[in-house]
Amino acid sequence: MEQSKIDAIESNFHKLEDIKNSCESLIQKIGQLQVDLFNNPDAKLEKFLGKLNGALSGSHGEIVEVTSTYETEIYMPAKGMETFNSAQEEMEENEKDNS
């Protein structure tokens, strides 16, 4: 594979990781603010933060899934690394044993 394509894939992967980490940071900051509001309640802000936290949590799950898939299906093969699927390997071994 051409080095420029590998570099682009690596860049994309690192950007996905940055997005994932930023999302995790936002979720943590929202949680900290929600805890701070226990001492100084603000109903409107609490409601907004609850909605925002829910939306970010759902998005975070999707981001983690996309990042993981990109890593195993695109990034690692481009870098010449093999991915390991123990469940698939175990099934293949069982099929050989049963033959």
C-alpha contacts under 8 A as a table, 3 or more apart, distances in Angstrom:
res1	aa1	res2	aa2	distance
1	M	5	K	7.03
1	M	6	I	6.99
1	M	78	A	7.25
2	E	5	K	5.41
2	E	6	I	6.49
3	Q	6	I	4.99
3	Q	7	D	6.09
4	S	7	D	4.99
4	S	8	A	6.20
5	K	8	A	5.04
5	K	9	I	6.21
6	I	9	I	5.08
6	I	10	E	6.10
6	I	78	A	5.97
6	I	79	K	7.02
7	D	10	E	5.05
7	D	11	S	6.07
8	A	11	S	5.02
8	A	12	N	6.15
9	I	12	N	5.10
9	I	13	F	6.19
9	I	74	I	7.39
9	I	75	Y	6.11
9	I	78	A	7.58
10	E	13	F	5.09
10	E	14	H	6.24
10	E	75	Y	6.37
11	S	14	H	5.20
11	S	15	K	6.19
12	N	15	K	5.10
12	N	16	L	6.21
13	F	16	L	5.10
13	F	17	E	6.30
13	F	67	T	7.10
13	F	70	Y	7.08
13	F	71	E	6.82
13	F	75	Y	6.79
14	H	17	E	5.00
14	H	18	D	6.16
15	K	18	D	4.92
15	K	19	I	6.19
16	L	19	I	5.08
16	L	20	K	6.21
16	L	63	I	7.64
16	L	67	T	5.93
17	E	20	K	5.00
17	E	21	N	6.10
17	E	67	T	6.77
18	D	21	N	5.05
18	D	22	S	6.00
19	I	22	S	5.07
19	I	23	C	6.14
19	I	63	I	7.75
20	K	23	C	5.18
20	K	24	E	6.29
20	K	60	H	6.65
20	K	63	I	6.06
20	K	64	V	6.50
20	K	67	T	7.95
21	N	24	E	5.04
21	N	25	S	6.17
22	S	25	S	5.00
22	S	26	L	6.20
23	C	26	L	5.09
23	C	27	I	6.25
23	C	56	L	6.95
23	C	60	H	6.26
24	E	27	I	5.14
24	E	28	Q	6.27
24	E	60	H	7.27
25	S	28	Q	5.09
25	S	29	K	6.21
26	L	29	K	5.09
26	L	30	I	6.11
27	I	30	I	5.16
27	I	31	G	6.19
27	I	53	N	6.22
27	I	56	L	6.85
27	I	57	S	7.26
28	Q	31	G	5.05
28	Q	32	Q	6.21
29	K	32	Q	5.01
29	K	33	L	6.17
30	I	33	L	5.08
30	I	34	Q	6.11
30	I	49	L	6.53
30	I	53	N	6.73
31	G	34	Q	5.00
31	G	35	V	6.27
31	G	53	N	7.93
32	Q	35	V	5.15
32	Q	36	D	6.22
33	L	36	D	4.91
33	L	37	L	6.22
34	Q	37	L	5.13
34	Q	38	F	7.00
34	Q	46	E	6.61
34	Q	49	L	7.17
35	V	38	F	5.49
35	V	39	N	7.90
36	D	39	N	5.95
36	D	40	N	6.93
37	L	40	N	4.80
37	L	41	P	4.80
37	L	42	D	6.68
37	L	46	E	7.38
38	F	41	P	5.64
41	P	46	E	7.72
42	D	45	L	5.43
42	D	46	E	6.05
43	A	46	E	5.07
43	A	47	K	6.10
44	K	47	K	5.19
44	K	48	F	6.20
45	L	48	F	5.05
45	L	49	L	6.02
46	E	49	L	5.13
46	E	50	G	6.09
47	K	50	G	5.14
47	K	51	K	6.40
48	F	51	K	5.25
48	F	52	L	6.10
49	L	52	L	4.93
49	L	53	N	5.83
50	G	53	N	5.18
50	G	54	G	6.20
51	K	54	G	5.19
51	K	55	A	6.23
52	L	55	A	5.15
52	L	56	L	6.05
53	N	56	L	5.15
53	N	57	S	5.95
54	G	57	S	5.15
54	G	58	G	6.34
55	A	58	G	5.32
55	A	59	S	6.26
56	L	59	S	4.97
56	L	60	H	5.82
57	S	60	H	4.97
57	S	61	G	6.39
58	G	61	G	5.32
58	G	62	E	6.65
59	S	62	E	5.13
59	S	63	I	6.11
60	H	63	I	4.97
60	H	64	V	6.09
61	G	64	V	5.21
61	G	65	E	6.27
62	E	65	E	5.09
62	E	66	V	6.15
63	I	66	V	5.17
63	I	67	T	5.97
64	V	67	T	5.14
64	V	68	S	6.04
65	E	68	S	5.21
65	E	69	T	6.12
66	V	69	T	5.14
66	V	70	Y	5.98
67	T	70	Y	5.11
67	T	71	E	6.05
68	S	71	E	5.06
68	S	72	T	6.27
69	T	72	T	5.31
69	T	73	E	5.79
69	T	74	I	7.78
70	Y	73	E	5.35
70	Y	74	I	5.19
70	Y	75	Y	6.19
71	E	74	I	5.75
71	E	75	Y	4.67
71	E	76	M	5.77
72	T	75	Y	6.32
72	T	76	M	5.55
72	T	77	P	7.27
72	T	83	T	6.13
73	E	76	M	6.77
73	E	77	P	6.63
74	I	77	P	5.72
74	I	78	A	6.10
75	Y	78	A	5.21
75	Y	79	K	6.26
76	M	79	K	5.11
76	M	80	G	6.28
76	M	81	M	4.96
76	M	82	E	6.65
76	M	83	T	6.97
77	P	80	G	4.94
77	P	81	M	5.32
77	P	82	E	6.24
77	P	83	T	7.55
78	A	81	M	7.43
85	N	88	Q	5.49
85	N	89	E	6.26
86	S	89	E	5.01
86	S	90	E	6.00
87	A	90	E	5.13
87	A	91	M	6.28
88	Q	91	M	5.13
88	Q	92	E	6.30
89	E	92	E	5.14
89	E	93	E	6.24
90	E	93	E	5.09
90	E	94	N	6.19
91	M	94	N	5.09
91	M	95	E	6.21
92	E	95	E	5.09
92	E	96	K	6.31
93	E	96	K	5.12
93	E	97	D	6.22
94	N	97	D	5.01
94	N	98	N	6.11
95	E	98	N	5.12
95	E	99	S	6.23
96	K	99	S	5.24
